[in-house]
Amino acid sequence: MPQNFAAYTARRLVYLAITVFLILTFNFLLFRVLPGDPTDVIIQKGASPEVRERLTEYYGLDEPLFTQFVIYMRQLLSGDFGESYGYPGTDVIDMLLPATANTLVLVGTGTVMSIVVGVVFGRESAWRRGKATDKVLSTFSLVFYCMPTFLFALVMLMVTVNYFPSWPSHGTTSEDYTLYGPLGKTLDRLQHLLLPLIALVIETIAVFSIITKSSLIDVLTEDYMVTAVAKGLRGREILKRHAMPNAMLPVVTVIALNVGWVLSGSIMIEIVFTYKGLGYLTWEAVWGRDYPMLQTAFLLEIVAVLVANLIADMLLFRLDPRVKV
């Protein structure tokens, strides 16, 4: 029986709410089941016992587990993400906001570029299947799809350091960034962004290219494509009006997953280039056992994926008539 868009969206929103609650519960329990007192990290970093006592009271760490969970949920719903263990006296959100902004610039820009170029590569590879263009594009896609992200990033870093030593190869900005004017600051950020952006785009292009090619090849063998040829339609017209719209259905799902991971960024690339984004901040929090920072970072990353999947489901409902049944 066909279902309308409102009912479909409402059911998906209910599933989303249940999933978010389960994730919040898991996110809470994950760091409570670890052995030892998490506030020991504060003492190890040189904080006073008074700071430890204040944080213990703030998070209710001396209370029963259920009471801690109630405190945790109340703080989240009020927008209070707590205080960093790694930097006592600093709110988690004050550290996450600039890091998230850096990641959005890097991975957001890289994802958009990868989608556009990857879909074009996959389209041309499928349309010219077996020809030289297909062989070149397929080889490129397979090589970088199989290559670990950190390996290509390390190669880029070594080449840059050896052959272009004056080009900034690490960090988000230069040490003299605050002394620059608006144009100088923009250029400085772009210079630091270029290397991690290239590494991210080249690695991600391969995913979209392979998915698009595979999907388009399946579509091109369908009976209605033969009918379109029999009707006398030109090749590129068939590709544009009949093949690509149907081939894009699985690509939309892959795009949604990649967009959802924009907030988490590419951790390995951020680590290699010391790019101060959310991925790099998460890595630092793991080594420093900064539990409040990790809890908030995990929550942002997972919710971003869930929301992206919700948007993908709604798009597929509009694009694919079979979802309505």
C-alpha positions as CSV (number, residue, x, y, z in Angstrom):
1,M,0.0,0.0,0.0
2,P,1.5,3.4,-1.0
3,Q,2.5,5.7,1.9
4,N,2.6,9.5,1.9
5,F,5.7,11.5,2.5
6,A,4.5,12.9,5.9
7,A,3.9,9.4,7.4
8,Y,7.2,8.2,6.1
9,T,9.1,11.2,7.6
10,A,7.3,10.9,10.9
11,R,8.2,7.2,11.2
12,R,11.8,8.0,10.4
13,L,11.9,10.7,13.0
14,V,10.6,8.3,15.6
15,Y,13.4,5.9,14.7
16,L,15.9,8.7,14.8
17,A,14.8,9.8,18.3
18,I,15.1,6.2,19.6
19,T,18.5,5.7,18.0
20,V,19.8,9.0,19.5
21,F,18.6,8.0,22.9
22,L,20.3,4.7,22.7
23,I,23.5,6.3,21.5
24,L,23.4,8.8,24.4
25,T,23.0,5.9,26.8
26,F,25.9,4.0,25.2
27,N,28.0,7.2,25.1
28,F,27.4,7.7,28.8
29,L,28.1,4.1,29.8
30,L,31.2,3.8,27.6
31,F,33.3,6.0,29.8
32,R,31.7,5.0,33.1
33,V,32.7,1.3,32.7
34,L,36.4,2.1,32.2
35,P,38.5,1.1,35.2
36,G,39.8,3.7,37.6
37,D,38.7,7.2,38.6
38,P,38.6,9.5,35.6
39,T,39.4,12.5,37.7
40,D,42.9,11.0,38.3
41,V,43.7,12.5,34.9
42,I,43.2,15.9,36.4
43,I,45.7,15.3,39.2
44,Q,48.2,13.8,36.7
45,K,48.1,17.0,34.7
46,G,49.0,19.1,37.7
47,A,45.6,20.3,38.8
48,S,44.8,20.9,42.5
49,P,42.7,18.5,44.6
50,E,40.1,21.3,44.7
51,V,39.7,21.1,41.0
52,R,39.2,17.4,41.2
53,E,36.7,17.7,43.9
54,R,34.8,20.4,42.0
55,L,34.6,18.2,38.8
56,T,33.6,15.2,40.8
57,E,30.7,17.1,42.2
58,Y,29.9,18.7,38.9
59,Y,29.6,15.4,37.1
60,G,28.2,13.5,40.1
61,L,31.0,10.9,39.9
62,D,30.4,10.1,43.6
63,E,26.7,9.4,43.0
64,P,25.0,6.2,41.9
65,L,25.2,5.4,38.2
66,F,21.6,6.3,37.5
67,T,22.0,9.7,39.2
68,Q,25.0,10.3,37.0
69,F,23.0,9.5,34.0
70,V,20.2,11.9,35.0
71,I,22.9,14.6,35.5
72,Y,24.4,13.8,32.1
73,M,21.1,14.0,30.3
74,R,20.1,17.2,32.1
75,Q,23.4,18.9,31.1
76,L,23.1,17.8,27.5
77,L,19.5,19.0,27.1
78,S,20.6,22.4,28.6
79,G,23.5,22.7,26.2
80,D,26.1,22.2,28.9
81,F,28.8,19.9,27.5
82,G,31.0,20.1,30.6
83,E,34.5,21.1,31.3
84,S,37.6,19.5,29.7
85,Y,39.7,17.2,31.8
86,G,42.7,17.9,29.6
87,Y,42.4,21.7,30.1
88,P,40.7,22.3,33.5
89,G,38.8,25.5,33.6
90,T,38.0,25.4,29.8
91,D,34.6,24.4,28.6
92,V,34.4,21.6,26.1
93,I,32.3,23.6,23.7
94,D,34.9,26.4,23.6
95,M,37.4,24.0,22.2
96,L,35.1,22.1,19.9
97,L,33.6,25.0,18.1
98,P,36.8,26.3,16.4
99,A,38.0,22.7,15.7
100,T,34.6,21.8,14.2
101,A,34.8,25.0,12.0
102,N,38.2,23.9,10.7
103,T,36.9,20.4,9.9
104,L,33.9,21.8,8.2
105,V,36.1,23.9,5.9
106,L,38.5,21.0,5.1
107,V,36.2,18.0,4.8
108,G,33.1,20.0,3.7
109,T,35.0,21.5,0.8
110,G,36.8,18.2,0.0
111,T,33.5,16.3,0.0
112,V,31.8,18.6,-2.4
113,M,34.8,18.5,-4.8
114,S,35.0,14.7,-4.5
115,I,31.4,14.2,-5.2
116,V,31.5,16.4,-8.4
117,V,34.8,15.0,-9.7
118,G,34.1,11.4,-8.6
119,V,30.6,11.3,-10.3
120,V,32.1,12.7,-13.5
121,F,34.9,10.1,-13.5
122,G,32.5,7.3,-12.8
123,R,30.2,8.4,-15.5
124,E,32.9,8.7,-18.2
125,S,34.4,5.4,-17.1
126,A,31.1,3.6,-17.5
127,W,30.1,5.3,-20.7
128,R,33.5,4.6,-22.3
129,R,33.8,1.1,-20.8
130,G,36.8,-0.9,-22.2
131,K,38.4,2.1,-23.8
132,A,41.5,4.0,-22.8
133,T,39.6,6.6,-20.8
134,D,38.0,3.8,-18.8
135,K,41.3,2.0,-18.1
136,V,43.0,5.2,-16.9
137,L,40.1,6.3,-14.7
138,S,39.5,2.8,-13.3
139,T,43.2,2.3,-12.5
140,F,43.3,5.7,-10.7
141,S,40.2,4.9,-8.7
142,L,41.3,1.4,-7.7
143,V,44.8,2.5,-6.6
144,F,43.6,5.3,-4.4
145,Y,40.6,3.3,-3.1
146,C,42.9,0.6,-1.9
147,M,45.6,2.9,-0.6
148,P,45.4,3.8,3.1
149,T,44.6,7.4,3.6
150,F,47.5,8.1,6.0
151,L,50.0,6.5,3.5
152,F,49.2,9.0,0.7
153,A,49.1,11.8,3.2
154,L,52.6,10.9,4.4
155,V,53.9,10.7,0.9
156,M,52.5,14.2,0.2
157,L,54.1,15.5,3.4
158,M,57.5,14.0,2.6
159,V,57.5,15.4,-1.0
160,T,56.5,18.8,0.2
161,V,59.1,19.0,2.9
162,N,61.9,17.8,0.6
163,Y,61.0,19.8,-2.6
164,F,59.0,22.7,-1.3
165,P,60.4,23.4,2.1
166,S,58.9,27.0,2.2
167,W,55.4,25.7,1.8
168,P,53.5,25.3,5.2
169,S,53.1,21.6,5.8
170,H,51.5,21.5,9.2
171,G,49.1,23.3,11.4
172,T,46.1,25.4,10.6
173,T,47.7,28.8,10.6
174,S,51.2,30.3,10.8
175,E,52.7,31.7,14.1
176,D,52.4,35.2,12.8
177,Y,48.7,34.7,11.8
178,T,47.4,37.4,14.2
179,L,49.7,40.0,12.7
180,Y,48.2,39.7,9.2
181,G,45.4,41.7,7.7
182,P,42.2,40.1,6.4
183,L,43.7,39.2,3.0
184,G,46.9,37.9,4.6
185,K,44.9,35.7,7.1
186,T,42.8,34.3,4.2
187,L,45.9,33.4,2.1
188,D,47.6,31.9,5.2
189,R,44.7,29.6,5.9
190,L,44.4,28.6,2.2
191,Q,48.1,27.7,2.2
192,H,47.7,25.5,5.2
193,L,44.5,24.0,3.9
194,L,45.9,23.0,0.4
195,L,47.9,19.9,1.3
196,P,45.3,18.1,3.5
197,L,42.6,19.1,1.1
198,I,44.4,17.5,-1.9
199,A,45.1,14.3,0.1
200,L,41.4,14.1,1.2
201,V,39.9,14.8,-2.2
202,I,42.1,12.3,-4.1
203,E,41.3,9.6,-1.6
204,T,37.6,10.3,-1.6
205,I,37.2,10.7,-5.4
206,A,37.9,7.0,-5.8
207,V,34.8,6.0,-3.7
208,F,32.3,8.1,-5.7
209,S,33.9,7.1,-9.0
210,I,33.7,3.3,-8.3
211,I,30.1,3.5,-7.0
212,T,28.9,5.7,-9.9
213,K,30.6,3.5,-12.5
214,S,29.2,0.2,-11.0
215,S,25.7,1.7,-10.7
216,L,25.7,3.2,-14.2
217,I,26.9,0.0,-15.9
218,D,24.0,-1.9,-14.3
219,V,21.5,0.7,-15.6
220,L,23.0,0.8,-19.1
221,T,22.2,-2.9,-19.5
222,E,18.5,-2.5,-18.7
223,D,15.8,-3.1,-21.4
224,Y,14.5,0.5,-21.3
225,M,18.0,1.7,-22.4
226,V,17.7,-0.5,-25.4
227,T,14.3,0.9,-26.1
228,A,15.7,4.5,-25.9
229,V,18.4,3.6,-28.5
230,A,15.7,2.0,-30.7
231,K,13.7,5.3,-30.5
232,G,16.6,7.1,-32.0
233,L,17.8,9.1,-29.0
234,R,21.4,10.3,-29.1
235,G,24.0,8.7,-26.8
236,R,24.6,11.6,-24.5
237,E,20.9,12.4,-24.3
238,I,20.3,8.8,-23.2
239,L,23.0,9.1,-20.6
240,K,21.7,12.4,-19.3
241,R,18.0,11.9,-19.3
242,H,17.6,8.1,-18.7
243,A,20.8,6.5,-17.3
244,M,22.2,9.0,-14.8
245,P,19.0,9.7,-12.9
246,N,18.5,6.0,-12.2
247,A,22.2,5.3,-11.5
248,M,22.3,8.1,-8.9
249,L,20.1,6.3,-6.4
250,P,22.9,4.2,-4.7
251,V,25.2,7.2,-5.1
252,V,22.8,9.4,-3.0
253,T,23.2,6.9,-0.2
254,V,27.0,7.0,-0.3
255,I,26.9,10.8,-0.5
256,A,24.8,11.0,2.6
257,L,27.1,8.7,4.5
258,N,30.1,10.8,3.5
259,V,28.4,14.1,4.3
260,G,27.5,12.7,7.7
261,W,31.1,12.0,8.4
262,V,32.0,15.6,7.6
263,L,32.1,16.5,11.3
264,S,34.4,13.6,12.2
265,G,36.6,14.5,9.3
266,S,39.5,12.4,8.2
267,I,41.3,11.8,11.5
268,M,44.4,10.4,9.9
269,I,44.9,13.3,7.5
270,E,44.4,15.8,10.3
271,I,47.0,14.0,12.4
272,V,49.5,13.8,9.6
273,F,49.3,17.5,8.8
274,T,48.6,18.5,12.4
275,Y,45.5,20.2,11.2
276,K,43.6,21.4,14.3
277,G,40.2,20.0,13.4
278,L,37.7,17.8,15.2
279,G,39.5,14.6,14.2
280,Y,42.8,15.9,15.6
281,L,41.1,17.1,18.8
282,T,39.5,13.7,19.2
283,W,42.9,12.0,18.9
284,E,44.4,14.3,21.5
285,A,41.4,13.6,23.8
286,V,42.0,9.8,23.5
287,W,45.6,10.1,24.5
288,G,44.8,12.6,27.3
289,R,41.8,10.6,28.5
290,D,39.7,13.7,28.2
291,Y,36.4,11.9,28.7
292,P,34.0,14.9,28.5
293,M,35.7,16.0,25.2
294,L,35.4,12.5,23.8
295,Q,31.8,12.1,24.8
296,T,30.8,15.4,23.1
297,A,32.9,14.7,20.0
298,F,31.5,11.2,19.6
299,L,28.0,12.6,20.0
300,L,28.4,15.3,17.4
301,E,29.9,12.8,14.9
302,I,27.2,10.2,15.3
303,V,24.3,12.6,15.3
304,A,25.7,14.1,12.1
305,V,25.7,10.6,10.4
306,L,22.1,9.9,11.6
307,V,20.8,13.3,10.3
308,A,22.5,12.7,7.0
309,N,20.9,9.3,6.7
310,L,17.5,10.8,7.5
311,I,18.0,13.3,4.7
312,A,19.1,10.5,2.3
313,D,16.0,8.5,3.2
314,M,13.7,11.4,2.4
315,L,15.6,12.1,-0.9
316,L,15.2,8.4,-1.9
317,F,11.5,8.6,-1.1
318,R,11.2,11.3,-3.7
319,L,13.6,9.8,-6.2
320,D,12.7,6.1,-6.0
321,P,9.0,5.2,-6.4
322,R,9.6,1.7,-5.0
323,V,10.2,3.3,-1.5
324,K,6.6,4.5,-1.4
325,V,5.2,1.0,-1.5
